[in-house]
Amino acid sequence: MSDVTNARPRRKRTVLITGASGVVGAALLTRLRDLDVVCLVHRSPVTAPNVRTLRGDIAQDRLGMAAPAYDALVRQVDTVIHCAAVTDFNRTDGTLETTNIAGTRNVVEFAAAAGAVLYHVSTAFVHTTADGERGRTAAGYAASKSAGEELVRASGVRHVILRPSVVIGDSDTGAIAAFQGLHHVAAGIFAGMVPMIPFDPSWPIDFLPCDVVADAIACVVENGVTHGEFWISAGDRALRLDEGVAICVDLARELGLSVDVPRFVPPEMFDRLIGPVFLEALPARIRQSVTRMLEFFTTYLRSGETKPSSLDELAGLGMQPLPDLRESLRTTLLYWAHAKGYPQADTARVA
């Protein structure tokens, strides 16, 4: 549910974006319209037309800015889109909590000082829990995002929580600011390191292209929505796992690779009988890659559950129709293959 104003504000709003160099933030920069955009950058520069950049760090007090610069920004900004987050499940150096929890607290404090509406970009997998040993690192990431949401809800700041699903490349070009877990799974399949997948082939694998996610967020912001939660996910329109794997295998073969279709086995059989022997027999480097892929599947499949989706409500705000997810997946995998130097990728792209 959400509250929408009857008309857009007449004054051109100034929006502060954190994480503008990330997957969602970069796509968002090309989509936002009729806004003055200020990007808070830490290390990675942002090169986009018609935006200003300020150096800062959400993990620090005053967003890592000197007091005069911070106060000046407070006076300018009336909208905050908080995209910055650590998404690497395997972080053990404390940056996961520092960025996703303490960083969110600092952004909330800024929004409160500015009297700004806060659009908090969380994750559709915020409720992920560990399934035994597997999924434990992913559960830590989910816990940090859940804690961030709690900070936002308890703040008293006007806010909207946005929960994107797995984000893949642009639906037209496949381009993406950084390759994600789904691309790492494709790398394993292309390399023949995934002889079996311990999940039901009928389970949904939920993902959306980055331009679709950016459009959903922009529609919420541009329509002046000030309260509510939106699940930016495919929901019951998600592909089945076996459909996604087949697209990956077909593309690998199209590029001249000899790839077998992975065999699906029941999760309990893999964990009890196959996994211990199979994983132990692998070289350490390959075992690490396979374990990482299993973490991805465990996190993003969650025993076959269908994610909630707000696509219908977002369509009412003017969001673009959902593209063909099969074509979108093939396009992003082809973009990845081209970037990784697979020799037939250029030909396949033209075709």
Secondary structure as GFF3:
##gff-version 3
##sequence-region A 1 351
A	DSSP	beta_strand	2	3	.	.	.	ID=ss1
A	DSSP	beta_strand	13	18	.	.	.	ID=ss2
A	DSSP	alpha_helix	23	29	.	.	.	ID=ss3
A	DSSP	beta_strand	35	41	.	.	.	ID=ss4
A	DSSP	beta_strand	51	55	.	.	.	ID=ss5
A	DSSP	three_ten_helix	61	64	.	.	.	ID=ss6
A	DSSP	alpha_helix	67	76	.	.	.	ID=ss7
A	DSSP	beta_strand	79	82	.	.	.	ID=ss8
A	DSSP	alpha_helix	95	97	.	.	.	ID=ss9
A	DSSP	pi_helix	98	103	.	.	.	ID=ss10
A	DSSP	alpha_helix	104	114	.	.	.	ID=ss11
A	DSSP	beta_strand	117	121	.	.	.	ID=ss12
A	DSSP	alpha_helix	136	154	.	.	.	ID=ss13
A	DSSP	beta_strand	159	164	.	.	.	ID=ss14
A	DSSP	beta_strand	166	168	.	.	.	ID=ss15
A	DSSP	alpha_helix	181	190	.	.	.	ID=ss16
A	DSSP	beta_strand	196	197	.	.	.	ID=ss17
A	DSSP	beta_strand	204	205	.	.	.	ID=ss18
A	DSSP	beta_strand	207	209	.	.	.	ID=ss19
A	DSSP	alpha_helix	210	222	.	.	.	ID=ss20
A	DSSP	beta_strand	227	232	.	.	.	ID=ss21
A	DSSP	three_ten_helix	235	237	.	.	.	ID=ss22
A	DSSP	beta_strand	239	240	.	.	.	ID=ss23
A	DSSP	alpha_helix	241	254	.	.	.	ID=ss24
A	DSSP	beta_strand	263	264	.	.	.	ID=ss25
A	DSSP	alpha_helix	267	269	.	.	.	ID=ss26
A	DSSP	pi_helix	270	274	.	.	.	ID=ss27
A	DSSP	alpha_helix	275	280	.	.	.	ID=ss28
A	DSSP	alpha_helix	284	301	.	.	.	ID=ss29
A	DSSP	alpha_helix	311	315	.	.	.	ID=ss30
A	DSSP	alpha_helix	325	339	.	.	.	ID=ss31
A	DSSP	alpha_helix	345	350	.	.	.	ID=ss32
###
